[in-house]
């Protein structure tokens, strides 16, 4: 196995302390403006910067009150832990259901959160694709190319990043589609992760490694992150859509205990509910996420490859089962990557 540079969880405490200070998770200033904090995962920052503006305008026109939304971003798992450890989030918009369940298990989020909003509290979806350099010099076309010799792969760490968990399951979906035995599937996954040269703690960190630091031949990425990179660096990168991937369903929830204490229950609910409005769904598509409103999704048929064969988390028994099988200590990821 290659000598791999890895940004481990040991760095997280200092990073999260800085995040709390910068984003206001540790408190809020009462200046007459309604303030809520949205703790989200890495690649959503640009979308929520735009969404917050349209929601703030909507809220003031509807209620005659100004609202300020504070954003906090990082690896989804690390963000969930920051809420458990005291970050005063009113809402969370995280990469996967399991991370919200982690908060629910502490009592901060009420049971049944997944049914509070439409589409199982997933107002947008995405999938996992490849980002390669212009001209695709390593001729990457599908997952099997990522296990070849001399192909350097960039993907974040599933122990801290929800996006990395989706990446792992997308690759495994290809392996399950093409190999019958568990032994063959594990062998494929082991070869893939042997080609991972840098494993950052979050999806945005991996994008920075690939794009700004110029490392790696292929980035396994959220579709929206790949599209954002293409827009930001025209002519420098290409997106490769694999034959098989997974329907990634980021989840949203009110942090009920915090919202009650902060007196922000109603505005927090309205903030998340408005994600399903036509205005927000259009912005979701423009920002590289897949709207859950089918009519609006169809407007972006030239932007998204709607023909990729997408597995779902239900194919893995749901997130609780999937996490236990693949990402818990001693589970498959540790088997194929560890030692």
BELWO-V328144 format. One record per residue. N is the residue number from 1. RES is the residue in three letters. SS is DSSP state (2 for helix, 1 for strand, 0 for the rest). NEAR is the number of other C-alpha atoms within 12 Angstrom. D_FIRST is the distance of its C-alpha to the first C-alpha in whole Angstrom. Layout:
BEGIN
n res ss near d_first
N RES SS NEAR D_FIRST
N RES SS NEAR D_FIRST
END
This chain:
BEGIN
n res ss near d_first
1 UNK 0 16 0
2 UNK 0 21 4
3 UNK 0 13 7
4 UNK 0 23 8
5 UNK 1 19 12
6 UNK 1 26 14
7 UNK 0 26 17
8 UNK 0 24 18
9 UNK 2 23 21
10 UNK 2 14 22
11 UNK 2 16 23
12 UNK 2 26 25
13 UNK 2 17 29
14 UNK 2 15 30
15 UNK 2 23 29
16 UNK 2 32 31
17 UNK 2 23 34
18 UNK 2 20 34
19 UNK 2 27 34
20 UNK 2 31 37
21 UNK 2 19 39
22 UNK 2 19 38
23 UNK 2 29 39
24 UNK 0 28 42
25 UNK 0 37 40
26 UNK 0 25 41
27 UNK 0 22 45
28 UNK 0 27 47
29 UNK 0 17 50
30 UNK 0 13 53
31 UNK 0 10 55
32 UNK 0 11 57
33 UNK 0 18 54
34 UNK 1 30 52
35 UNK 1 35 49
36 UNK 1 44 46
37 UNK 1 43 42
38 UNK 1 44 39
39 UNK 1 48 36
40 UNK 1 47 33
41 UNK 1 44 30
42 UNK 2 41 28
43 UNK 2 41 29
44 UNK 2 41 33
45 UNK 2 28 34
46 UNK 2 28 36
47 UNK 2 32 37
48 UNK 2 34 39
49 UNK 2 24 40
50 UNK 2 23 42
51 UNK 2 34 43
52 UNK 2 32 44
53 UNK 2 23 47
54 UNK 2 27 48
55 UNK 2 33 48
56 UNK 2 30 50
57 UNK 2 22 53
58 UNK 2 24 53
59 UNK 2 26 53
60 UNK 2 19 56
61 UNK 2 13 58
62 UNK 2 14 58
63 UNK 2 16 59
64 UNK 0 13 60
65 UNK 0 18 57
66 UNK 0 23 55
67 UNK 1 31 51
68 UNK 1 33 48
69 UNK 1 35 45
70 UNK 1 36 42
71 UNK 1 38 38
72 UNK 1 45 35
73 UNK 1 43 32
74 UNK 1 43 28
75 UNK 0 46 25
76 UNK 2 46 27
77 UNK 2 45 26
78 UNK 2 45 27
79 UNK 2 46 30
80 UNK 2 47 31
81 UNK 2 37 30
82 UNK 2 37 33
83 UNK 2 47 35
84 UNK 2 29 35
85 UNK 0 21 35
86 UNK 0 25 38
87 UNK 0 39 38
88 UNK 0 40 41
89 UNK 0 48 40
90 UNK 0 47 43
91 UNK 1 47 41
92 UNK 1 56 37
93 UNK 1 48 35
94 UNK 1 46 32
95 UNK 0 50 29
96 UNK 0 45 29
97 UNK 2 40 32
98 UNK 2 38 30
99 UNK 2 42 30
100 UNK 2 47 34
101 UNK 2 33 34
102 UNK 2 31 32
103 UNK 2 38 35
104 UNK 2 27 38
105 UNK 0 20 37
106 UNK 0 21 38
107 UNK 0 19 41
108 UNK 0 33 41
109 UNK 0 33 41
110 UNK 0 24 44
111 UNK 0 21 43
112 UNK 0 19 43
113 UNK 2 31 42
114 UNK 2 26 40
115 UNK 2 17 44
116 UNK 0 23 45
117 UNK 0 24 44
118 UNK 2 22 44
119 UNK 2 23 41
120 UNK 2 21 40
121 UNK 2 32 40
122 UNK 0 37 38
123 UNK 0 41 40
124 UNK 1 44 37
125 UNK 1 39 34
126 UNK 1 44 31
127 UNK 0 47 28
128 UNK 1 51 25
129 UNK 1 43 24
130 UNK 1 45 22
131 UNK 1 44 23
132 UNK 1 40 23
133 UNK 1 29 25
134 UNK 0 21 28
135 UNK 0 16 28
136 UNK 0 22 25
137 UNK 0 18 24
138 UNK 0 24 20
139 UNK 0 24 23
140 UNK 0 32 21
141 UNK 0 24 24
142 UNK 0 29 22
143 UNK 2 40 19
144 UNK 2 28 18
145 UNK 2 28 18
146 UNK 2 37 15
147 UNK 2 27 13
148 UNK 0 24 14
149 UNK 0 19 12
150 UNK 0 21 13
151 UNK 0 30 13
152 UNK 0 33 12
153 UNK 1 41 13
154 UNK 1 44 15
155 UNK 0 53 16
156 UNK 0 44 17
157 UNK 0 41 16
158 UNK 0 41 18
159 UNK 0 38 19
160 UNK 0 39 21
161 UNK 0 46 22
162 UNK 2 46 24
163 UNK 2 53 23
164 UNK 2 43 20
165 UNK 2 48 21
166 UNK 2 48 23
167 UNK 2 43 20
168 UNK 2 45 18
169 UNK 2 43 21
170 UNK 2 41 22
171 UNK 2 43 19
172 UNK 2 42 20
173 UNK 2 34 23
174 UNK 2 34 22
175 UNK 2 32 20
176 UNK 2 26 23
177 UNK 2 26 26
178 UNK 2 18 24
179 UNK 0 18 23
180 UNK 0 16 25
181 UNK 0 13 23
182 UNK 2 16 21
183 UNK 2 16 19
184 UNK 2 19 18
185 UNK 2 25 18
186 UNK 2 29 15
187 UNK 2 25 13
188 UNK 2 33 14
189 UNK 2 36 13
190 UNK 2 29 10
191 UNK 2 30 9
192 UNK 2 38 11
193 UNK 2 43 9
194 UNK 2 31 5
195 UNK 0 32 8
196 UNK 1 39 9
197 UNK 1 32 10
198 UNK 1 37 13
199 UNK 1 40 14
200 UNK 0 37 17
201 UNK 0 40 20
202 UNK 0 45 22
203 UNK 2 46 23
204 UNK 2 40 25
205 UNK 2 35 22
206 UNK 2 43 20
207 UNK 2 42 23
208 UNK 2 28 24
209 UNK 2 30 20
210 UNK 2 36 20
211 UNK 2 31 24
212 UNK 0 16 25
213 UNK 0 14 22
214 UNK 0 20 22
215 UNK 0 26 18
216 UNK 0 32 16
217 UNK 0 37 17
218 UNK 1 45 18
219 UNK 1 50 19
220 UNK 1 52 19
221 UNK 1 50 23
222 UNK 1 50 26
223 UNK 2 44 28
224 UNK 2 41 31
225 UNK 2 38 28
226 UNK 2 43 28
227 UNK 2 36 31
228 UNK 2 31 32
229 UNK 2 33 30
230 UNK 2 26 31
231 UNK 2 18 35
232 UNK 2 15 34
233 UNK 0 16 32
234 UNK 0 15 35
235 UNK 0 15 34
236 UNK 0 21 30
237 UNK 1 29 28
238 UNK 1 31 28
239 UNK 1 38 28
240 UNK 1 36 26
241 UNK 0 34 27
242 UNK 0 33 25
243 UNK 0 30 27
244 UNK 1 34 26
245 UNK 1 40 26
246 UNK 1 39 27
247 UNK 0 36 30
248 UNK 1 40 29
249 UNK 0 39 32
250 UNK 0 42 32
251 UNK 1 40 35
252 UNK 1 47 38
253 UNK 1 51 40
254 UNK 1 45 42
255 UNK 0 45 42
256 UNK 2 34 45
257 UNK 2 29 46
258 UNK 2 34 45
259 UNK 2 29 47
260 UNK 2 23 50
261 UNK 2 17 50
262 UNK 2 25 50
263 UNK 0 19 52
264 UNK 0 29 50
265 UNK 2 27 50
266 UNK 2 22 52
267 UNK 2 35 50
268 UNK 2 37 47
269 UNK 2 29 48
270 UNK 2 27 49
271 UNK 2 41 46
272 UNK 2 36 44
273 UNK 2 27 47
274 UNK 2 29 47
275 UNK 2 39 44
276 UNK 2 31 45
277 UNK 0 25 48
278 UNK 2 21 49
279 UNK 2 23 48
280 UNK 2 33 45
281 UNK 2 34 44
282 UNK 2 32 45
283 UNK 2 35 43
284 UNK 2 35 40
285 UNK 2 38 40
286 UNK 2 29 40
287 UNK 0 34 37
288 UNK 0 35 35
289 UNK 0 41 35
290 UNK 1 40 36
291 UNK 1 36 40
292 UNK 0 33 41
293 UNK 0 28 44
294 UNK 2 21 44
295 UNK 2 15 47
296 UNK 2 24 45
297 UNK 2 29 42
298 UNK 2 19 44
299 UNK 0 20 45
300 UNK 0 25 41
301 UNK 0 18 41
302 UNK 0 13 40
303 UNK 0 24 37
304 UNK 0 30 35
305 UNK 0 27 34
306 UNK 0 25 36
307 UNK 0 16 35
308 UNK 0 24 31
309 UNK 1 21 31
310 UNK 1 32 30
311 UNK 1 29 29
312 UNK 0 26 30
313 UNK 2 30 29
314 UNK 2 18 32
315 UNK 2 19 30
316 UNK 2 23 28
317 UNK 0 15 31
318 UNK 0 20 31
319 UNK 2 32 29
320 UNK 2 21 30
321 UNK 2 18 29
322 UNK 2 27 26
323 UNK 2 32 25
324 UNK 2 20 25
325 UNK 2 21 23
326 UNK 2 31 20
327 UNK 0 32 20
328 UNK 0 21 22
329 UNK 0 16 20
330 UNK 0 17 19
331 UNK 0 20 19
332 UNK 2 29 17
333 UNK 2 34 15
334 UNK 2 22 14
335 UNK 2 20 13
336 UNK 2 25 11
337 UNK 2 32 9
338 UNK 0 17 10
339 UNK 0 13 9
END
